[in-house]
Amino acid sequence: MPLYDFRCPACGERFEAVTKPSETASCPSCGTPRCERIYSGFAGPFTVGLRGAAARRSDATRRAREEQRREQRAQRREKEGR
């Protein structure tokens, strides 16, 4: 059974309870039998980096930028006479 967030309409207590999706929980503070379910956000899957096409695009951009920097360094060296 999933864990849901609830709020008691009588005393305002907020709490979590493990219930079936079709059921409501009783308030642990005042005992009100039917509390309101609160829909709250949850932590989704955490992604560390880019994946798929976005990763390939990022890699290609980085490679192009590094190549451009190498060419600029080579041009500066030629101008300096090295």
C-alpha positions in Angstrom: 0.0 0.0 0.0 1.3 3.5 -0.8 2.2 6.3 1.6 -0.1 9.3 1.4 -0.1 12.8 3.0 -3.2 13.8 4.8 -4.6 16.9 6.6 -7.2 16.8 9.3 -10.1 19.3 8.7 -10.9 19.5 12.4 -7.5 20.2 14.0 -5.3 21.0 10.9 -2.8 18.2 11.7 -0.7 17.1 8.7 0.5 13.5 8.7 1.5 10.6 6.5 -0.4 7.3 6.5 -0.1 4.0 4.6 -3.6 3.4 3.1 -5.2 1.9 0.1 -5.8 4.4 -2.7 -9.6 4.3 -2.2 -9.4 4.8 1.6 -8.8 7.8 3.9 -6.9 7.8 7.2 -8.0 8.8 10.7 -6.2 11.7 12.4 -3.6 10.5 14.9 -4.1 13.7 17.0 -7.9 14.1 17.4 -9.2 10.8 15.9 -11.3 12.4 13.1 -12.2 9.4 10.9 -12.1 11.0 7.4 -9.1 13.3 6.7 -8.4 15.0 3.4 -5.7 13.6 1.2 -3.0 16.1 0.2 -1.4 15.8 -3.2 2.3 16.6 -2.8 5.3 16.5 -5.0 7.8 13.7 -4.8 11.4 13.1 -5.7 11.6 11.7 -9.2 14.4 9.8 -10.9 17.6 11.7 -10.5 19.7 12.1 -13.7 23.4 12.8 -13.3 24.1 13.8 -16.9 22.7 13.9 -20.4 21.6 10.8 -22.1 21.0 9.7 -25.7 20.8 12.3 -28.4 21.4 15.2 -26.0 24.6 13.6 -24.8 25.8 13.1 -28.4 25.0 16.7 -29.2 26.9 17.9 -26.2 29.9 15.8 -27.0 30.0 17.0 -30.5 29.7 20.6 -29.4 32.6 20.1 -26.9 34.8 18.4 -29.5 34.2 21.2 -32.0 35.0 23.9 -29.3 38.2 22.0 -28.3 39.3 21.7 -32.0 38.7 25.4 -32.5 40.8 26.2 -29.4 43.6 24.0 -30.7 43.5 25.8 -34.1 43.6 29.2 -32.3 46.6 28.1 -30.2 48.4 26.9 -33.4 47.8 30.2 -35.1 49.1 32.2 -32.1 52.2 30.0 -32.0 52.8 30.7 -35.7 52.5 34.4 -35.2 55.0 34.3 -32.3 57.4 32.4 -34.5 57.6 29.1 -32.6 
